[in-house]
Amino acid sequence: MKPLQKQTLQGICEQMASHDWSDAELNELVDPKMGIITGFQDLLEELELLRKTDLGTTPPALGVQKR
């Protein structure tokens, strides 16, 4: 996976229905400085790990017993 770039997010916002994002908001997603949210890059990397996880041995949710 390539590192997230501000231009990528700008392109997504332009092509998809979205509210207007300021440069400061996009910069915070790419390289967080406030420490309030997880960087979008970190989130994408975690989702990539989940995507690569073999769920073949995971039981279906219906098999979970309620207590």
Buried (B, 14 or more C-beta within 10 A) or exposed (E): EEEBEEEBBEEEBEEEEEEEBEEEEBBBBBEBEEEEEEBBBEEBBEEEEEEEEEEEEEEEEEEEEEE
